[in-house]
Amino acid sequence: QLQASGGGLVQAGASLRLSCAASGRTLSSRVMGWFRQAPGKEREFVIGITWSGTRTDYADSVKGRFTIARDNAKNTVYLQMNMLKPEDTAVYYCAAGRITYETRVGTTTRSYEYWGQGTQVTVSS
């Protein structure tokens, strides 16, 4: 089970850090990713990190503003979001990849097997 937290309402330009904690399952061997879904839109890839933490991948829309990190000892992944924009408003979901020890970050939802419940991020202008 994945539990995402840290969402909230902020003004444009602010920062937020989301956390995704895993319980009941060790996810240290899986790619971890963050997706988001705005009202009326499809769920989209935001950022991901390989199990070893040596490789990350980003959506163009968040490059230079969002970073991802993982602490395998704590079974937790973090999404640091800086310089937030109103268009970042969405429900953010964390997910764990299907394949263990995968060396590439999947950018589609079908690359991920386990999903958290989502946390709302709202950025006001």
Residue pairs with C-beta under 8 A, 6 or more apart in sequence:
1 22
1 23
1 24
1 25
1 114
2 20
2 21
2 22
2 27
2 94
2 95
2 96
2 114
2 115
2 116
2 117
3 20
3 21
3 22
3 23
3 116
3 117
4 18
4 19
4 20
4 92
4 93
4 94
4 116
4 117
4 118
4 119
5 18
5 19
5 20
5 21
5 119
6 16
6 17
6 18
6 19
6 79
6 119
7 16
7 18
7 91
7 92
7 119
7 120
7 121
7 122
8 16
8 120
8 121
8 122
9 122
9 123
9 124
10 16
10 84
10 121
10 122
10 123
10 124
11 123
11 124
11 125
12 84
12 85
12 86
12 123
12 124
12 125
13 83
13 84
14 84
14 123
15 80
15 81
15 82
15 83
15 84
16 81
16 84
16 121
17 78
17 79
17 80
17 81
18 34
18 78
18 79
18 81
18 92
18 94
18 119
18 121
19 76
19 77
19 78
19 79
20 32
20 34
20 76
20 77
20 78
20 79
20 94
20 116
21 74
21 75
21 76
22 75
22 76
22 96
23 75
25 96
25 114
26 75
27 75
27 77
27 96
27 114
28 51
28 72
28 75
29 51
29 100
29 101
30 51
30 96
30 97
30 98
30 99
30 100
30 102
31 48
31 49
31 50
31 51
31 96
31 97
31 99
31 102
31 104
31 105
31 106
31 111
31 112
32 48
32 49
32 51
32 68
32 70
32 77
32 94
32 95
32 96
32 97
33 45
33 46
33 47
33 48
33 49
33 94
33 95
33 96
33 97
33 105
33 106
33 107
33 111
33 112
34 46
34 47
34 48
34 68
34 77
34 79
34 92
34 93
34 94
34 95
35 43
35 44
35 45
35 46
35 92
35 93
35 94
35 95
35 109
35 112
36 43
36 44
36 46
36 88
36 90
36 91
36 92
36 93
36 121
37 43
37 44
37 90
37 91
37 93
37 118
38 89
38 90
38 91
41 90
43 93
43 109
44 59
45 59
45 107
45 108
45 109
46 58
46 59
46 62
46 66
46 79
46 92
47 56
47 57
47 58
47 59
47 62
47 66
47 67
47 68
47 79
48 56
48 57
48 68
48 105
48 106
48 107
49 55
49 56
49 68
49 69
49 70
49 77
49 105
50 56
50 102
50 103
50 104
50 105
51 72
51 97
51 100
51 101
51 102
53 69
53 70
53 72
55 103
55 104
55 105
56 67
56 68
56 105
57 104
57 105
57 107
58 66
59 107
61 87
62 81
62 88
65 81
65 82
65 83
65 84
66 79
66 80
66 81
66 82
67 79
67 80
68 77
68 78
68 79
68 80
69 77
69 78
69 80
70 76
70 77
70 78
71 77
71 78
77 94
79 92
79 94
81 88
81 121
84 121
84 123
85 123
86 123
86 124
86 125
87 123
88 121
88 123
89 121
89 122
89 123
90 120
90 121
91 118
91 119
91 120
91 121
92 118
92 119
92 120
92 121
93 115
93 116
93 117
93 118
94 115
94 116
95 109
95 112
95 113
95 114
95 115
95 116
96 112
96 113
96 114
96 115
97 106
97 111
97 112
97 113
98 106
98 111
98 112
98 113
106 112
